[in-house]
Amino acid sequence: MEISADYSSGPAAATGPSVRPLIVLGLETSCDETAASVVRLYPSDLTGGRAEVLSSVVHSQIDDHAAYGGVVPEIAARSHVEMIAEVTRRAMAEAEMGYDGLDGIAATAGPGLVGGVMVGLSFGKAAALARGLPLVAVNHLEGHAVSARLGAEVTYPFLLLLVSGGHCQILEVRGIGDMSRIGATIDDAAGEAFDKIAKALGLGYPGGPAMEKLAVSGDPTRYELPRALLGRKDCDFSFSGLKTAAFRIAQTCETEQDKADLAAAVQAAIARQLSERSERAMRDYAETRDHRLFVVAGGVAANRTIRATLQATAAKHGFDFLAPPMAYCTDNAAMIALAGAERLALGLTSDIDVVARPRWPLDEARALADPSHRPGRKGAKA
């Protein structure tokens, strides 16, 4: 019984590659969005193939969690149970597709809030069994890793900065299922810092977009915030010190301008650290590789200031820059369908007893050998 795929060593037990177009239904329920999407992939030996999004439906739970200032796992899981069938029906209808037109079903199997992950994965298993379709269990982070391919035909390999609410890491992406970690946060993720500081400022949930909007009218130079890991020569990140310092300043903010200035300072500090660590990774990457493409993915990639800063950094070092379309930066099922289609094109499918995983590093071998966080009962984080 195979319960997971090794995302650091490339395809393993493949049943044979496919070169014909593949249509896959993707399901995403790892946090607070219930999403379904139908994607058609035209496989290619050179690029991984051209992707066409036939439908993408996302039901957001923002209103359900707003009163609590963050995601409540039990509420999220119950909402997924209530919405998964209807969201999937809408995605299939928008794609003008019946189950007989699908080549497979892909579902997020982790990492994430395991109660929610179980909902989408169980629904995917039931649909695959009922329709006699192959099931592909997808790592949510791998979905983000390939999400830029939803807007452009991207050639592997590339350097990836994956930056979201729960994850912040730099990886070399050689292809689907073949990724190596170069750096990762040793404590908090950038998106988490945004959300926690936004909560301290009374901005509500979700914090990231609210912080970005407030920062427009702020002075980023007014407040001095700490710069982490300056003496280290690796590509790791740290946002806990920034989060603590900003939280303390937030307690002293009395006017809207005070809050705007702090929001702008936090945004600039996060952009600076992401840029500095990415710059170091680009220099190392360019020493041994001719192909220079820098991809930024994940929810924080939707922040326009951060995106512009990273784009300038890439240009400085001779890297082409690419980020997913805004609609595919945050959690969605199109990226899950694409990752599933790429795996299916290689003949990689999952057993029906594949399990939901709260933790699932992309580079599992390095996560075990050199964890960025101390491994816990649920496994290594990154």
Secondary structure, DSSP 8 states (H G I E B T S, - for coil): ------TTS---S------S-EEEEEEE-SSSEEEEEEEEEE--TTTS-EEEEEEEEEEE-HHHHGGGTS--HHHHHHHHHHHHHHHHHHHHHHTT--GGG-SEEEEEEESS-HHHHHHHHHHHHHHHHHHT--EEEEEHHHHHHHGGGGTS---S-EEEEEE-SS-EEEEEEEETTEEEEEEEBSS--HHHHHHHHHHHTT--SSHHHHHHHHHTTS-TTSS------TT--S--B--HHHHHHHHHHHTT--SHHHHHHHHHHHHHHHHHHHHHHHHHHHHHHHHH-S--EEEEESGGGG-HHHHHHHHHHHHHTT-EEE---GGGTSS-SHHHHHHHHHHHHTT----TT----S---SSHHHHHHS-SS--BTTB---
